[in-house]
Amino acid sequence: MANRKHDQVKDKRTLLRLPEEIIDTYGLFVSKGERKVSLIGRPLPNGTVSLVIYSYQSGRKVQQATGVVLLPEDTQDIKEENKEKIRVQRVRVDELNTKAIKEDVGFKPTKHTRLTLASFIDELIKAHDHQGDHFAASARALKNHIAGYEQSRGKKDTLLSEVSNEWVRDFNQYIRFEAIDTHRKDKEHAPHIKPNTQNNMMVKLSVVLNEAARQGKTSFNPVANLPKNERPKKENDNRTFLTIDEVKRLMETPYPLLKGGKDVGNAFMFSVFSGLRFSDVKRLKGENIYKEGDKVFINFKTKKTDTRQNLKLGNMALRFLPKDIKQGQPVYDLPTNEQTNIDLKKWVKAAGITKKVTFHVSRHTAATLLLNSGASLATVAFQLGHKDVRMTQIYAKITNRSQEAAVDGLDKEFE
């Protein structure tokens, strides 16, 4: 034990292959005077290390398996995965310690409920349906694939408590090699789901299980333990966007009176010329729009990244704002993202455009139009509200002035 601090410094630069090295280097042990709750490592016979939450309560030891396993570090990638697994579990331990200090108790082992995975997804869908984001539609698709998986395995009504590392690994295999497009009526001849859909389903499952763990309805998220090399790989992202000619054709095509109402068309075009996500357009209210002299701005907080945006609106974006905007009221009366996309499909078809267009295509189109009008990548990133500038390979500093000039340049294309 005396050399543990030395080992921690020394082994940060080396690969750790033995369980004892992993436990010592990452400090996965209990010391005297330790906090009420600790993250410790238990060596397993197969050479891996199981992460365990340890607490000493009322004179007795209480331990809870996290279900997270550290692998021998044969490569730098595995080393980084181990570090991330430890980081996630230590966040959880810190939360337990904070609670323990306040209440002078240790942690309570998670109670396994009879709640099924499908029922919990239904709860999340209900919570998200009115928020105007993509989660509800993706979660419904995930639920359908879970039902398909259960049918293929002769099971039904999987409990949250039954979603283990083994379950996730088998479901991942099903998604990658067996799952079919659930939107097709002819199931017998339906094609296998594409790699990007496979990836999206596993990401959504991870989101669901993270939320279940956060609510204390399950102990951990086993998707976090799925090796990266076993996960579905996304294909090259060829983003769909509309050309200037296609945007003009849409503008010239009367928007049909559909289930979602006329606001869907105006909101889509507003996004084409502002770059806002559907969730932000849906939440936009009268007080988010203000004037400074002859310029009109929107000031809002993005739903996805929780960052404050202050953007000048060009003349083209202003053309698609309603005339009767009221304080405290939504600017656009929009249905769910799912219904919006159904309506858009009919409008796009009426305009003679054969591309598959969803509301998010408006955002891709905004970026493309801005670039074509002379805006830099940095300006486009600012306009789109990217929280991490690396997403758009930005190296320049953004200014409000450059954003204003870019939207003015875009206006000229449509004069």
C-alpha angles and dihedrals in degrees: 000000000000093000098049097102090048091049092050091058096040099047098048086089098043137068114255115216104163121074091229091054092050093049094047097042096049094040095242096162141088120254129189112274089025120156119271093265126037138180110230136176127233117198113231126209092248092062097259129115124236116213113226132184108227130194136169110218131173093342096312137093118246120192132183124190113227094200088233117129128194116216128216106272102244092151138024089249091060089047091055091047090052091050091051092049090052092046093053093049093046090055087056092047091050090054090050091049092051090052092044092053092050095046098030090233137107125240125296114230111246114268113230110230132199089239112131123225091240092051092050090051088052089055091053092046090053090051093049101038094087095043097075098231134127097253099088095054093046092046091054089052090049090051090052091051091048088054089050091049093050091049092050091052096043092247137116141188098023109205120229088238089058094058098104135157088271093050092050093048092051093045089050089054090050092050093048100044111015113027116108133203102279092198092070116097092208098066093176092064099029114131125243114267115264124253094255090053090047090053092046092052093053091046090051091048088054090051090051094049093045089055091047090053091046090054091048093244093121134020102238147341108264092191086076088065095054108110114244093235090061096050123097113269121226118235122235106293107244098179119209116233137164122246122229090258091052092049089052091049090054091049089052093048113086110239108243119234099254136165094276094052131234093297090078093068094045092047091050092052091045088056091048088061099036105032095227120156119243091251091055095045090051092051095044112121136187094261090058090069122073141159132234108188107307094341126095121210138183120216116190144137115248116238096215101047100019091228128139116247127194111184135170113232117225123221092261092056090047091055089066098047115105115252096225101059112165132196113256092015128104112260090221128032100220133173123219119307088251094056091042091058092048090054094045091054091061093047093049091049090051088054090055094247113144098192120110101252127190127170090264089063086073088065092050089047092051091055093048094047092049092051091048090051091058103268117146123239088251092056092048090051089052092048092051093046098235108184094201110048090202087074089074098028093248122181101159129081115248125229131190089234093062091050092051091050091050095055090045088054090050091052090059091060090064101039 
